[in-house]
Amino acid sequence: MKNTLKERWIGLIAGLICNAFGNALSIAGNMGSGVWSASAVNLHNWTGISLGFILFCIGVINALTNQILIRRWDGKRFFGEVIFVMFFGTFVQFFVHWFDSMGANTAPVIWRLILSCLGIAIFCVGISLYQRANIFMHPNDDTTNILRFMYLKGNATASQLLDFLPPVIVIIIAFFGTGQILSINLATLFSILCNGVLIATSDRYIWPRLTHNFRTKAERERAAALTK
C-alpha cells in the first residue's frame, strides 16, 4: 500500500532534519563520521578546496550516477537531489554550531564517542524515513535505495556496503597524497558495520506505516497502462 503525498512529505522533511541533526552530532563529537563525510574531509585536506564545495560536488556527482543506475534521465529526481544537498548542508552547519556552543566537541572522549555513535544512529533513522517517502533525498542515499531495490533484491546492508566503496577509495588515494587519514575513528567503524542494519531496523520500527514508495520499471509501466 502506497502512502499519501502528505505522509510522504512529512517523511521527507523529518528525514532531512534527522539526517542533518545526526551528521552534525557525529561531527561535533569528533570521534569519526560517516564514510562519505570522511572522504570529503580527506579530499579537503589534500587539495585545500573548500569542504562545503567538495560536499556539494560529491552530491552532484552522485546525482548524475543515479541517472545512470536508473537507466533513464529523470530531471525531477536530479534537481530534487541537488536542492536536497543545499538544504542538508545548511542544516548541518546550523546544528554543528549549536552542538559546539554546548561543548560537545570538548567533552570527555567516552562521551564524544557516545555522541558520535548516537548521531550515526539518528541519521540512519533519517535516511530510512526519506528513502521510504521517496520524493527526493540525498543522492548518496538514493544510490543505496536504487542498488537495494533494482540490483540487490531489497538487501539494505549489502547496498550500504557497496555504496561505501567509492569514498573508501577516495580516502586511500588522499592518504597517498598526504600521508594522513582524517575523520576516521571508532564511530566510523560503527557506521560501516551498522548503517545498513540500523536503516533496516528503522524501516521496521520507526513509523512502520510509512512504506517504501519505490516504483520499479514494471510498476511504472503498469501505472501508465492504467491511465490510458
PyMOL commands that place a pseudoatom at each C-alpha (Angstrom):
pseudoatom trace, name=CA, resn=MET, resi=1, chain=A, elem=C, hetatm=0, pos=[0.000, 0.000, 0.000]
pseudoatom trace, name=CA, resn=LYS, resi=2, chain=A, elem=C, hetatm=0, pos=[1.355, 3.396, -1.035]
pseudoatom trace, name=CA, resn=ASN, resi=3, chain=A, elem=C, hetatm=0, pos=[1.276, 6.361, 1.337]
pseudoatom trace, name=CA, resn=THR, resi=4, chain=A, elem=C, hetatm=0, pos=[-0.495, 9.665, 0.729]
pseudoatom trace, name=CA, resn=LEU, resi=5, chain=A, elem=C, hetatm=0, pos=[1.541, 12.562, -0.630]
pseudoatom trace, name=CA, resn=LYS, resi=6, chain=A, elem=C, hetatm=0, pos=[1.131, 14.370, 2.723]
pseudoatom trace, name=CA, resn=GLU, resi=7, chain=A, elem=C, hetatm=0, pos=[2.612, 11.407, 4.591]
pseudoatom trace, name=CA, resn=ARG, resi=8, chain=A, elem=C, hetatm=0, pos=[5.492, 11.198, 2.151]
pseudoatom trace, name=CA, resn=TRP, resi=9, chain=A, elem=C, hetatm=0, pos=[6.301, 14.917, 2.520]
pseudoatom trace, name=CA, resn=ILE, resi=10, chain=A, elem=C, hetatm=0, pos=[6.278, 14.548, 6.312]
pseudoatom trace, name=CA, resn=GLY, resi=11, chain=A, elem=C, hetatm=0, pos=[8.682, 11.611, 5.916]
pseudoatom trace, name=CA, resn=LEU, resi=12, chain=A, elem=C, hetatm=0, pos=[10.932, 13.660, 3.645]
pseudoatom trace, name=CA, resn=ILE, resi=13, chain=A, elem=C, hetatm=0, pos=[11.120, 16.707, 5.954]
pseudoatom trace, name=CA, resn=ALA, resi=14, chain=A, elem=C, hetatm=0, pos=[11.521, 14.625, 9.131]
pseudoatom trace, name=CA, resn=GLY, resi=15, chain=A, elem=C, hetatm=0, pos=[14.186, 12.516, 7.438]
pseudoatom trace, name=CA, resn=LEU, resi=16, chain=A, elem=C, hetatm=0, pos=[16.113, 15.558, 6.206]
pseudoatom trace, name=CA, resn=ILE, resi=17, chain=A, elem=C, hetatm=0, pos=[16.159, 17.107, 9.698]
pseudoatom trace, name=CA, resn=CYS, resi=18, chain=A, elem=C, hetatm=0, pos=[17.120, 13.811, 11.393]
pseudoatom trace, name=CA, resn=ASN, resi=19, chain=A, elem=C, hetatm=0, pos=[19.916, 13.221, 8.882]
pseudoatom trace, name=CA, resn=ALA, resi=20, chain=A, elem=C, hetatm=0, pos=[21.357, 16.717, 9.288]
pseudoatom trace, name=CA, resn=PHE, resi=21, chain=A, elem=C, hetatm=0, pos=[20.977, 16.556, 13.101]
pseudoatom trace, name=CA, resn=GLY, resi=22, chain=A, elem=C, hetatm=0, pos=[22.672, 13.151, 13.307]
pseudoatom trace, name=CA, resn=ASN, resi=23, chain=A, elem=C, hetatm=0, pos=[25.520, 14.081, 10.980]
pseudoatom trace, name=CA, resn=ALA, resi=24, chain=A, elem=C, hetatm=0, pos=[26.151, 17.279, 12.915]
pseudoatom trace, name=CA, resn=LEU, resi=25, chain=A, elem=C, hetatm=0, pos=[26.181, 15.361, 16.197]
pseudoatom trace, name=CA, resn=SER, resi=26, chain=A, elem=C, hetatm=0, pos=[28.748, 12.872, 14.874]
pseudoatom trace, name=CA, resn=ILE, resi=27, chain=A, elem=C, hetatm=0, pos=[30.894, 15.731, 13.514]
pseudoatom trace, name=CA, resn=ALA, resi=28, chain=A, elem=C, hetatm=0, pos=[30.704, 17.665, 16.803]
pseudoatom trace, name=CA, resn=GLY, resi=29, chain=A, elem=C, hetatm=0, pos=[31.578, 14.518, 18.747]
pseudoatom trace, name=CA, resn=ASN, resi=30, chain=A, elem=C, hetatm=0, pos=[34.773, 14.343, 16.689]
pseudoatom trace, name=CA, resn=MET, resi=31, chain=A, elem=C, hetatm=0, pos=[35.176, 10.584, 17.104]
pseudoatom trace, name=CA, resn=GLY, resi=32, chain=A, elem=C, hetatm=0, pos=[34.653, 9.677, 13.449]
pseudoatom trace, name=CA, resn=SER, resi=33, chain=A, elem=C, hetatm=0, pos=[31.951, 10.480, 10.928]
pseudoatom trace, name=CA, resn=GLY, resi=34, chain=A, elem=C, hetatm=0, pos=[30.161, 8.691, 8.118]
pseudoatom trace, name=CA, resn=VAL, resi=35, chain=A, elem=C, hetatm=0, pos=[32.386, 7.375, 5.328]
pseudoatom trace, name=CA, resn=TRP, resi=36, chain=A, elem=C, hetatm=0, pos=[31.216, 9.842, 2.675]
pseudoatom trace, name=CA, resn=SER, resi=37, chain=A, elem=C, hetatm=0, pos=[31.796, 12.794, 5.031]
pseudoatom trace, name=CA, resn=ALA, resi=38, chain=A, elem=C, hetatm=0, pos=[35.242, 11.416, 5.887]
pseudoatom trace, name=CA, resn=SER, resi=39, chain=A, elem=C, hetatm=0, pos=[36.141, 11.199, 2.195]
pseudoatom trace, name=CA, resn=ALA, resi=40, chain=A, elem=C, hetatm=0, pos=[35.219, 14.878, 1.766]
pseudoatom trace, name=CA, resn=VAL, resi=41, chain=A, elem=C, hetatm=0, pos=[37.351, 15.867, 4.771]
pseudoatom trace, name=CA, resn=ASN, resi=42, chain=A, elem=C, hetatm=0, pos=[40.354, 13.976, 3.389]
pseudoatom trace, name=CA, resn=LEU, resi=43, chain=A, elem=C, hetatm=0, pos=[39.912, 15.493, -0.074]
pseudoatom trace, name=CA, resn=HIS, resi=44, chain=A, elem=C, hetatm=0, pos=[39.769, 18.929, 1.537]
pseudoatom trace, name=CA, resn=ASN, resi=45, chain=A, elem=C, hetatm=0, pos=[42.973, 18.189, 3.454]
pseudoatom trace, name=CA, resn=TRP, resi=46, chain=A, elem=C, hetatm=0, pos=[44.707, 17.018, 0.259]
pseudoatom trace, name=CA, resn=THR, resi=47, chain=A, elem=C, hetatm=0, pos=[43.547, 19.695, -2.182]
pseudoatom trace, name=CA, resn=GLY, resi=48, chain=A, elem=C, hetatm=0, pos=[42.773, 22.682, 0.043]
pseudoatom trace, name=CA, resn=ILE, resi=49, chain=A, elem=C, hetatm=0, pos=[39.421, 23.117, -1.725]
pseudoatom trace, name=CA, resn=SER, resi=50, chain=A, elem=C, hetatm=0, pos=[36.530, 24.271, 0.466]
pseudoatom trace, name=CA, resn=LEU, resi=51, chain=A, elem=C, hetatm=0, pos=[34.894, 21.393, 2.330]
pseudoatom trace, name=CA, resn=GLY, resi=52, chain=A, elem=C, hetatm=0, pos=[31.431, 22.720, 1.539]
pseudoatom trace, name=CA, resn=PHE, resi=53, chain=A, elem=C, hetatm=0, pos=[32.222, 22.884, -2.173]
pseudoatom trace, name=CA, resn=ILE, resi=54, chain=A, elem=C, hetatm=0, pos=[33.599, 19.320, -2.113]
pseudoatom trace, name=CA, resn=LEU, resi=55, chain=A, elem=C, hetatm=0, pos=[30.446, 18.051, -0.388]
pseudoatom trace, name=CA, resn=PHE, resi=56, chain=A, elem=C, hetatm=0, pos=[28.294, 19.794, -2.959]
pseudoatom trace, name=CA, resn=CYS, resi=57, chain=A, elem=C, hetatm=0, pos=[30.346, 18.385, -5.859]
pseudoatom trace, name=CA, resn=ILE, resi=58, chain=A, elem=C, hetatm=0, pos=[30.150, 14.878, -4.391]
pseudoatom trace, name=CA, resn=GLY, resi=59, chain=A, elem=C, hetatm=0, pos=[26.377, 15.283, -4.183]
pseudoatom trace, name=CA, resn=VAL, resi=60, chain=A, elem=C, hetatm=0, pos=[26.099, 16.397, -7.811]
pseudoatom trace, name=CA, resn=ILE, resi=61, chain=A, elem=C, hetatm=0, pos=[28.329, 13.511, -8.983]
pseudoatom trace, name=CA, resn=ASN, resi=62, chain=A, elem=C, hetatm=0, pos=[26.165, 11.066, -7.013]
pseudoatom trace, name=CA, resn=ALA, resi=63, chain=A, elem=C, hetatm=0, pos=[23.014, 12.567, -8.509]
pseudoatom trace, name=CA, resn=LEU, resi=64, chain=A, elem=C, hetatm=0, pos=[24.442, 12.052, -12.017]
pseudoatom trace, name=CA, resn=THR, resi=65, chain=A, elem=C, hetatm=0, pos=[25.468, 8.487, -11.113]
pseudoatom trace, name=CA, resn=ASN, resi=66, chain=A, elem=C, hetatm=0, pos=[21.900, 7.764, -10.057]
pseudoatom trace, name=CA, resn=GLN, resi=67, chain=A, elem=C, hetatm=0, pos=[20.673, 8.743, -13.512]
pseudoatom trace, name=CA, resn=ILE, resi=68, chain=A, elem=C, hetatm=0, pos=[22.964, 6.077, -14.955]
pseudoatom trace, name=CA, resn=LEU, resi=69, chain=A, elem=C, hetatm=0, pos=[21.802, 3.468, -12.433]
pseudoatom trace, name=CA, resn=ILE, resi=70, chain=A, elem=C, hetatm=0, pos=[18.108, 4.001, -13.211]
pseudoatom trace, name=CA, resn=ARG, resi=71, chain=A, elem=C, hetatm=0, pos=[18.964, 3.870, -16.949]
pseudoatom trace, name=CA, resn=ARG, resi=72, chain=A, elem=C, hetatm=0, pos=[16.975, 6.944, -17.930]
pseudoatom trace, name=CA, resn=TRP, resi=73, chain=A, elem=C, hetatm=0, pos=[17.040, 10.715, -17.476]
pseudoatom trace, name=CA, resn=ASP, resi=74, chain=A, elem=C, hetatm=0, pos=[14.827, 11.900, -14.612]
pseudoatom trace, name=CA, resn=GLY, resi=75, chain=A, elem=C, hetatm=0, pos=[15.228, 15.657, -14.323]
pseudoatom trace, name=CA, resn=LYS, resi=76, chain=A, elem=C, hetatm=0, pos=[12.874, 15.959, -11.343]
pseudoatom trace, name=CA, resn=ARG, resi=77, chain=A, elem=C, hetatm=0, pos=[14.926, 13.404, -9.427]
pseudoatom trace, name=CA, resn=PHE, resi=78, chain=A, elem=C, hetatm=0, pos=[18.252, 15.019, -10.355]
pseudoatom trace, name=CA, resn=PHE, resi=79, chain=A, elem=C, hetatm=0, pos=[17.355, 18.600, -9.471]
pseudoatom trace, name=CA, resn=GLY, resi=80, chain=A, elem=C, hetatm=0, pos=[15.461, 17.497, -6.351]
pseudoatom trace, name=CA, resn=GLU, resi=81, chain=A, elem=C, hetatm=0, pos=[18.595, 15.759, -5.084]
pseudoatom trace, name=CA, resn=VAL, resi=82, chain=A, elem=C, hetatm=0, pos=[20.739, 18.825, -5.786]
pseudoatom trace, name=CA, resn=ILE, resi=83, chain=A, elem=C, hetatm=0, pos=[18.266, 21.003, -3.849]
pseudoatom trace, name=CA, resn=PHE, resi=84, chain=A, elem=C, hetatm=0, pos=[18.289, 18.461, -1.010]
pseudoatom trace, name=CA, resn=VAL, resi=85, chain=A, elem=C, hetatm=0, pos=[22.102, 18.728, -0.789]
pseudoatom trace, name=CA, resn=MET, resi=86, chain=A, elem=C, hetatm=0, pos=[21.851, 22.510, -0.475]
pseudoatom trace, name=CA, resn=PHE, resi=87, chain=A, elem=C, hetatm=0, pos=[19.332, 22.362, 2.408]
pseudoatom trace, name=CA, resn=PHE, resi=88, chain=A, elem=C, hetatm=0, pos=[21.195, 19.495, 4.061]
pseudoatom trace, name=CA, resn=GLY, resi=89, chain=A, elem=C, hetatm=0, pos=[24.461, 21.459, 4.194]
pseudoatom trace, name=CA, resn=THR, resi=90, chain=A, elem=C, hetatm=0, pos=[22.732, 24.497, 5.708]
pseudoatom trace, name=CA, resn=PHE, resi=91, chain=A, elem=C, hetatm=0, pos=[21.071, 22.432, 8.447]
pseudoatom trace, name=CA, resn=VAL, resi=92, chain=A, elem=C, hetatm=0, pos=[24.273, 20.540, 9.258]
pseudoatom trace, name=CA, resn=GLN, resi=93, chain=A, elem=C, hetatm=0, pos=[26.187, 23.805, 9.671]
pseudoatom trace, name=CA, resn=PHE, resi=94, chain=A, elem=C, hetatm=0, pos=[23.477, 25.198, 11.982]
pseudoatom trace, name=CA, resn=PHE, resi=95, chain=A, elem=C, hetatm=0, pos=[23.393, 22.077, 14.172]
pseudoatom trace, name=CA, resn=VAL, resi=96, chain=A, elem=C, hetatm=0, pos=[27.206, 21.807, 14.370]
pseudoatom trace, name=CA, resn=HIS, resi=97, chain=A, elem=C, hetatm=0, pos=[27.437, 25.384, 15.686]
pseudoatom trace, name=CA, resn=TRP, resi=98, chain=A, elem=C, hetatm=0, pos=[24.693, 24.586, 18.173]
pseudoatom trace, name=CA, resn=PHE, resi=99, chain=A, elem=C, hetatm=0, pos=[26.410, 21.449, 19.484]
pseudoatom trace, name=CA, resn=ASP, resi=100, chain=A, elem=C, hetatm=0, pos=[29.785, 23.218, 19.648]
pseudoatom trace, name=CA, resn=SER, resi=101, chain=A, elem=C, hetatm=0, pos=[28.235, 26.028, 21.671]
pseudoatom trace, name=CA, resn=MET, resi=102, chain=A, elem=C, hetatm=0, pos=[27.075, 23.415, 24.194]
pseudoatom trace, name=CA, resn=GLY, resi=103, chain=A, elem=C, hetatm=0, pos=[30.599, 21.990, 24.491]
pseudoatom trace, name=CA, resn=ALA, resi=104, chain=A, elem=C, hetatm=0, pos=[30.061, 18.695, 22.634]
pseudoatom trace, name=CA, resn=ASN, resi=105, chain=A, elem=C, hetatm=0, pos=[33.476, 18.983, 20.960]
pseudoatom trace, name=CA, resn=THR, resi=106, chain=A, elem=C, hetatm=0, pos=[35.286, 19.402, 24.296]
pseudoatom trace, name=CA, resn=ALA, resi=107, chain=A, elem=C, hetatm=0, pos=[33.528, 16.644, 26.268]
pseudoatom trace, name=CA, resn=PRO, resi=108, chain=A, elem=C, hetatm=0, pos=[35.497, 13.626, 27.587]
pseudoatom trace, name=CA, resn=VAL, resi=109, chain=A, elem=C, hetatm=0, pos=[36.420, 11.053, 24.934]
pseudoatom trace, name=CA, resn=ILE, resi=110, chain=A, elem=C, hetatm=0, pos=[33.908, 8.436, 26.050]
pseudoatom trace, name=CA, resn=TRP, resi=111, chain=A, elem=C, hetatm=0, pos=[31.039, 10.943, 25.853]
pseudoatom trace, name=CA, resn=ARG, resi=112, chain=A, elem=C, hetatm=0, pos=[32.188, 12.167, 22.440]
pseudoatom trace, name=CA, resn=LEU, resi=113, chain=A, elem=C, hetatm=0, pos=[32.249, 8.564, 21.216]
pseudoatom trace, name=CA, resn=ILE, resi=114, chain=A, elem=C, hetatm=0, pos=[28.716, 8.027, 22.525]
pseudoatom trace, name=CA, resn=LEU, resi=115, chain=A, elem=C, hetatm=0, pos=[27.537, 11.261, 20.878]
pseudoatom trace, name=CA, resn=SER, resi=116, chain=A, elem=C, hetatm=0, pos=[29.157, 10.336, 17.559]
pseudoatom trace, name=CA, resn=CYS, resi=117, chain=A, elem=C, hetatm=0, pos=[27.600, 6.847, 17.528]
pseudoatom trace, name=CA, resn=LEU, resi=118, chain=A, elem=C, hetatm=0, pos=[24.239, 8.276, 18.598]
pseudoatom trace, name=CA, resn=GLY, resi=119, chain=A, elem=C, hetatm=0, pos=[24.489, 10.781, 15.744]
pseudoatom trace, name=CA, resn=ILE, resi=120, chain=A, elem=C, hetatm=0, pos=[25.086, 7.945, 13.280]
pseudoatom trace, name=CA, resn=ALA, resi=121, chain=A, elem=C, hetatm=0, pos=[22.034, 6.078, 14.606]
pseudoatom trace, name=CA, resn=ILE, resi=122, chain=A, elem=C, hetatm=0, pos=[19.899, 9.226, 14.259]
pseudoatom trace, name=CA, resn=PHE, resi=123, chain=A, elem=C, hetatm=0, pos=[20.980, 9.933, 10.689]
pseudoatom trace, name=CA, resn=CYS, resi=124, chain=A, elem=C, hetatm=0, pos=[20.201, 6.303, 9.800]
pseudoatom trace, name=CA, resn=VAL, resi=125, chain=A, elem=C, hetatm=0, pos=[16.641, 6.898, 11.036]
pseudoatom trace, name=CA, resn=GLY, resi=126, chain=A, elem=C, hetatm=0, pos=[16.515, 9.984, 8.821]
pseudoatom trace, name=CA, resn=ILE, resi=127, chain=A, elem=C, hetatm=0, pos=[17.762, 8.026, 5.807]
pseudoatom trace, name=CA, resn=SER, resi=128, chain=A, elem=C, hetatm=0, pos=[15.118, 5.364, 6.413]
pseudoatom trace, name=CA, resn=LEU, resi=129, chain=A, elem=C, hetatm=0, pos=[12.337, 7.969, 6.554]
pseudoatom trace, name=CA, resn=TYR, resi=130, chain=A, elem=C, hetatm=0, pos=[13.095, 9.842, 3.359]
pseudoatom trace, name=CA, resn=GLN, resi=131, chain=A, elem=C, hetatm=0, pos=[14.073, 6.713, 1.443]
pseudoatom trace, name=CA, resn=ARG, resi=132, chain=A, elem=C, hetatm=0, pos=[10.643, 5.294, 2.211]
pseudoatom trace, name=CA, resn=ALA, resi=133, chain=A, elem=C, hetatm=0, pos=[8.946, 8.601, 1.366]
pseudoatom trace, name=CA, resn=ASN, resi=134, chain=A, elem=C, hetatm=0, pos=[10.862, 8.580, -1.946]
pseudoatom trace, name=CA, resn=ILE, resi=135, chain=A, elem=C, hetatm=0, pos=[10.041, 12.105, -3.133]
pseudoatom trace, name=CA, resn=PHE, resi=136, chain=A, elem=C, hetatm=0, pos=[13.672, 13.107, -3.313]
pseudoatom trace, name=CA, resn=MET, resi=137, chain=A, elem=C, hetatm=0, pos=[16.593, 12.542, -1.000]
pseudoatom trace, name=CA, resn=HIS, resi=138, chain=A, elem=C, hetatm=0, pos=[20.311, 12.955, -0.529]
pseudoatom trace, name=CA, resn=PRO, resi=139, chain=A, elem=C, hetatm=0, pos=[21.826, 11.482, -3.709]
pseudoatom trace, name=CA, resn=ASN, resi=140, chain=A, elem=C, hetatm=0, pos=[24.126, 9.176, -1.713]
pseudoatom trace, name=CA, resn=ASP, resi=141, chain=A, elem=C, hetatm=0, pos=[21.097, 7.614, -0.081]
pseudoatom trace, name=CA, resn=ASP, resi=142, chain=A, elem=C, hetatm=0, pos=[19.180, 7.445, -3.336]
pseudoatom trace, name=CA, resn=THR, resi=143, chain=A, elem=C, hetatm=0, pos=[22.111, 5.408, -4.659]
pseudoatom trace, name=CA, resn=THR, resi=144, chain=A, elem=C, hetatm=0, pos=[21.664, 2.846, -1.890]
pseudoatom trace, name=CA, resn=ASN, resi=145, chain=A, elem=C, hetatm=0, pos=[17.901, 2.870, -2.470]
pseudoatom trace, name=CA, resn=ILE, resi=146, chain=A, elem=C, hetatm=0, pos=[18.397, 2.160, -6.183]
pseudoatom trace, name=CA, resn=LEU, resi=147, chain=A, elem=C, hetatm=0, pos=[21.008, -0.511, -5.518]
pseudoatom trace, name=CA, resn=ARG, resi=148, chain=A, elem=C, hetatm=0, pos=[18.813, -2.104, -2.855]
pseudoatom trace, name=CA, resn=PHE, resi=149, chain=A, elem=C, hetatm=0, pos=[15.657, -2.448, -4.948]
pseudoatom trace, name=CA, resn=MET, resi=150, chain=A, elem=C, hetatm=0, pos=[16.893, -2.613, -8.537]
pseudoatom trace, name=CA, resn=TYR, resi=151, chain=A, elem=C, hetatm=0, pos=[20.061, -4.674, -8.112]
pseudoatom trace, name=CA, resn=LEU, resi=152, chain=A, elem=C, hetatm=0, pos=[20.222, -6.346, -4.661]
pseudoatom trace, name=CA, resn=LYS, resi=153, chain=A, elem=C, hetatm=0, pos=[16.722, -7.764, -4.066]
pseudoatom trace, name=CA, resn=GLY, resi=154, chain=A, elem=C, hetatm=0, pos=[15.908, -5.412, -1.161]
pseudoatom trace, name=CA, resn=ASN, resi=155, chain=A, elem=C, hetatm=0, pos=[19.068, -6.066, 0.884]
pseudoatom trace, name=CA, resn=ALA, resi=156, chain=A, elem=C, hetatm=0, pos=[19.726, -2.803, 2.819]
pseudoatom trace, name=CA, resn=THR, resi=157, chain=A, elem=C, hetatm=0, pos=[23.018, -3.975, 4.344]
pseudoatom trace, name=CA, resn=ALA, resi=158, chain=A, elem=C, hetatm=0, pos=[24.530, -5.042, 1.009]
pseudoatom trace, name=CA, resn=SER, resi=159, chain=A, elem=C, hetatm=0, pos=[23.504, -1.781, -0.665]
pseudoatom trace, name=CA, resn=GLN, resi=160, chain=A, elem=C, hetatm=0, pos=[25.127, 0.276, 2.116]
pseudoatom trace, name=CA, resn=LEU, resi=161, chain=A, elem=C, hetatm=0, pos=[28.385, -1.685, 1.940]
pseudoatom trace, name=CA, resn=LEU, resi=162, chain=A, elem=C, hetatm=0, pos=[28.530, -1.362, -1.861]
pseudoatom trace, name=CA, resn=ASP, resi=163, chain=A, elem=C, hetatm=0, pos=[27.869, 2.383, -1.600]
pseudoatom trace, name=CA, resn=PHE, resi=164, chain=A, elem=C, hetatm=0, pos=[30.841, 2.703, 0.785]
pseudoatom trace, name=CA, resn=LEU, resi=165, chain=A, elem=C, hetatm=0, pos=[33.368, 1.547, -1.848]
pseudoatom trace, name=CA, resn=PRO, resi=166, chain=A, elem=C, hetatm=0, pos=[33.829, 4.899, -3.702]
pseudoatom trace, name=CA, resn=PRO, resi=167, chain=A, elem=C, hetatm=0, pos=[34.520, 7.020, -0.567]
pseudoatom trace, name=CA, resn=VAL, resi=168, chain=A, elem=C, hetatm=0, pos=[36.904, 4.369, 0.801]
pseudoatom trace, name=CA, resn=ILE, resi=169, chain=A, elem=C, hetatm=0, pos=[38.848, 4.503, -2.476]
pseudoatom trace, name=CA, resn=VAL, resi=170, chain=A, elem=C, hetatm=0, pos=[38.934, 8.314, -2.273]
pseudoatom trace, name=CA, resn=ILE, resi=171, chain=A, elem=C, hetatm=0, pos=[40.263, 8.155, 1.306]
pseudoatom trace, name=CA, resn=ILE, resi=172, chain=A, elem=C, hetatm=0, pos=[43.021, 5.730, 0.252]
pseudoatom trace, name=CA, resn=ILE, resi=173, chain=A, elem=C, hetatm=0, pos=[44.042, 7.939, -2.694]
pseudoatom trace, name=CA, resn=ALA, resi=174, chain=A, elem=C, hetatm=0, pos=[44.078, 11.036, -0.462]
pseudoatom trace, name=CA, resn=PHE, resi=175, chain=A, elem=C, hetatm=0, pos=[46.225, 9.136, 2.047]
pseudoatom trace, name=CA, resn=PHE, resi=176, chain=A, elem=C, hetatm=0, pos=[48.887, 8.520, -0.602]
pseudoatom trace, name=CA, resn=GLY, resi=177, chain=A, elem=C, hetatm=0, pos=[48.815, 12.244, -1.361]
pseudoatom trace, name=CA, resn=THR, resi=178, chain=A, elem=C, hetatm=0, pos=[49.078, 13.481, 2.236]
pseudoatom trace, name=CA, resn=GLY, resi=179, chain=A, elem=C, hetatm=0, pos=[50.207, 10.589, 4.416]
pseudoatom trace, name=CA, resn=GLN, resi=180, chain=A, elem=C, hetatm=0, pos=[47.199, 11.313, 6.674]
pseudoatom trace, name=CA, resn=ILE, resi=181, chain=A, elem=C, hetatm=0, pos=[43.753, 9.864, 7.238]
pseudoatom trace, name=CA, resn=LEU, resi=182, chain=A, elem=C, hetatm=0, pos=[41.337, 12.268, 8.905]
pseudoatom trace, name=CA, resn=SER, resi=183, chain=A, elem=C, hetatm=0, pos=[37.813, 11.918, 10.303]
pseudoatom trace, name=CA, resn=ILE, resi=184, chain=A, elem=C, hetatm=0, pos=[38.178, 8.155, 10.665]
pseudoatom trace, name=CA, resn=ASN, resi=185, chain=A, elem=C, hetatm=0, pos=[37.750, 6.764, 14.174]
pseudoatom trace, name=CA, resn=LEU, resi=186, chain=A, elem=C, hetatm=0, pos=[35.731, 4.251, 16.179]
pseudoatom trace, name=CA, resn=ALA, resi=187, chain=A, elem=C, hetatm=0, pos=[32.424, 5.853, 15.207]
pseudoatom trace, name=CA, resn=THR, resi=188, chain=A, elem=C, hetatm=0, pos=[33.322, 5.424, 11.518]
pseudoatom trace, name=CA, resn=LEU, resi=189, chain=A, elem=C, hetatm=0, pos=[33.758, 1.695, 12.083]
pseudoatom trace, name=CA, resn=PHE, resi=190, chain=A, elem=C, hetatm=0, pos=[30.383, 1.707, 13.836]
pseudoatom trace, name=CA, resn=SER, resi=191, chain=A, elem=C, hetatm=0, pos=[28.906, 3.412, 10.776]
pseudoatom trace, name=CA, resn=ILE, resi=192, chain=A, elem=C, hetatm=0, pos=[30.417, 0.914, 8.315]
pseudoatom trace, name=CA, resn=LEU, resi=193, chain=A, elem=C, hetatm=0, pos=[29.226, -2.089, 10.312]
pseudoatom trace, name=CA, resn=CYS, resi=194, chain=A, elem=C, hetatm=0, pos=[25.826, -0.838, 11.404]
pseudoatom trace, name=CA, resn=ASN, resi=195, chain=A, elem=C, hetatm=0, pos=[24.380, 1.639, 8.872]
pseudoatom trace, name=CA, resn=GLY, resi=196, chain=A, elem=C, hetatm=0, pos=[22.546, -0.985, 6.856]
pseudoatom trace, name=CA, resn=VAL, resi=197, chain=A, elem=C, hetatm=0, pos=[21.247, -2.779, 9.949]
pseudoatom trace, name=CA, resn=LEU, resi=198, chain=A, elem=C, hetatm=0, pos=[20.125, 0.486, 11.561]
pseudoatom trace, name=CA, resn=ILE, resi=199, chain=A, elem=C, hetatm=0, pos=[18.284, 1.590, 8.411]
pseudoatom trace, name=CA, resn=ALA, resi=200, chain=A, elem=C, hetatm=0, pos=[16.565, -1.785, 8.031]
pseudoatom trace, name=CA, resn=THR, resi=201, chain=A, elem=C, hetatm=0, pos=[15.583, -1.715, 11.733]
pseudoatom trace, name=CA, resn=SER, resi=202, chain=A, elem=C, hetatm=0, pos=[14.224, 1.823, 11.353]
pseudoatom trace, name=CA, resn=ASP, resi=203, chain=A, elem=C, hetatm=0, pos=[12.177, 0.650, 8.359]
pseudoatom trace, name=CA, resn=ARG, resi=204, chain=A, elem=C, hetatm=0, pos=[10.510, -1.875, 10.650]
pseudoatom trace, name=CA, resn=TYR, resi=205, chain=A, elem=C, hetatm=0, pos=[10.034, 0.074, 13.893]
pseudoatom trace, name=CA, resn=ILE, resi=206, chain=A, elem=C, hetatm=0, pos=[10.161, 3.846, 13.155]
pseudoatom trace, name=CA, resn=TRP, resi=207, chain=A, elem=C, hetatm=0, pos=[6.790, 4.870, 11.698]
pseudoatom trace, name=CA, resn=PRO, resi=208, chain=A, elem=C, hetatm=0, pos=[6.132, 1.473, 10.063]
pseudoatom trace, name=CA, resn=ARG, resi=209, chain=A, elem=C, hetatm=0, pos=[3.023, 2.891, 8.340]
pseudoatom trace, name=CA, resn=LEU, resi=210, chain=A, elem=C, hetatm=0, pos=[5.408, 4.774, 6.034]
pseudoatom trace, name=CA, resn=THR, resi=211, chain=A, elem=C, hetatm=0, pos=[6.114, 2.058, 3.490]
pseudoatom trace, name=CA, resn=HIS, resi=212, chain=A, elem=C, hetatm=0, pos=[8.703, 2.013, 0.711]
pseudoatom trace, name=CA, resn=ASN, resi=213, chain=A, elem=C, hetatm=0, pos=[7.124, 4.132, -2.013]
pseudoatom trace, name=CA, resn=PHE, resi=214, chain=A, elem=C, hetatm=0, pos=[9.561, 2.822, -4.592]
pseudoatom trace, name=CA, resn=ARG, resi=215, chain=A, elem=C, hetatm=0, pos=[8.383, 2.062, -8.092]
pseudoatom trace, name=CA, resn=THR, resi=216, chain=A, elem=C, hetatm=0, pos=[10.162, -0.432, -10.293]
pseudoatom trace, name=CA, resn=LYS, resi=217, chain=A, elem=C, hetatm=0, pos=[10.085, -0.092, -14.064]
pseudoatom trace, name=CA, resn=ALA, resi=218, chain=A, elem=C, hetatm=0, pos=[7.352, -2.749, -14.252]
pseudoatom trace, name=CA, resn=GLU, resi=219, chain=A, elem=C, hetatm=0, pos=[5.229, -0.850, -11.722]
pseudoatom trace, name=CA, resn=ARG, resi=220, chain=A, elem=C, hetatm=0, pos=[5.627, 2.394, -13.679]
pseudoatom trace, name=CA, resn=GLU, resi=221, chain=A, elem=C, hetatm=0, pos=[4.599, 0.653, -16.881]
pseudoatom trace, name=CA, resn=ARG, resi=222, chain=A, elem=C, hetatm=0, pos=[1.517, -0.880, -15.212]
pseudoatom trace, name=CA, resn=ALA, resi=223, chain=A, elem=C, hetatm=0, pos=[0.522, 2.533, -13.786]
pseudoatom trace, name=CA, resn=ALA, resi=224, chain=A, elem=C, hetatm=0, pos=[0.960, 4.141, -17.201]
pseudoatom trace, name=CA, resn=ALA, resi=225, chain=A, elem=C, hetatm=0, pos=[-1.174, 1.428, -18.814]
pseudoatom trace, name=CA, resn=LEU, resi=226, chain=A, elem=C, hetatm=0, pos=[-3.983, 2.037, -16.310]
pseudoatom trace, name=CA, resn=THR, resi=227, chain=A, elem=C, hetatm=0, pos=[-4.127, 5.724, -17.197]
pseudoatom trace, name=CA, resn=LYS, resi=228, chain=A, elem=C, hetatm=0, pos=[-4.543, 5.082, -20.930]
for i in range(1, 228): cmd.bond("trace and resi %d" % i, "trace and resi %d" % (i + 1))
show_as sticks, trace
zoom trace
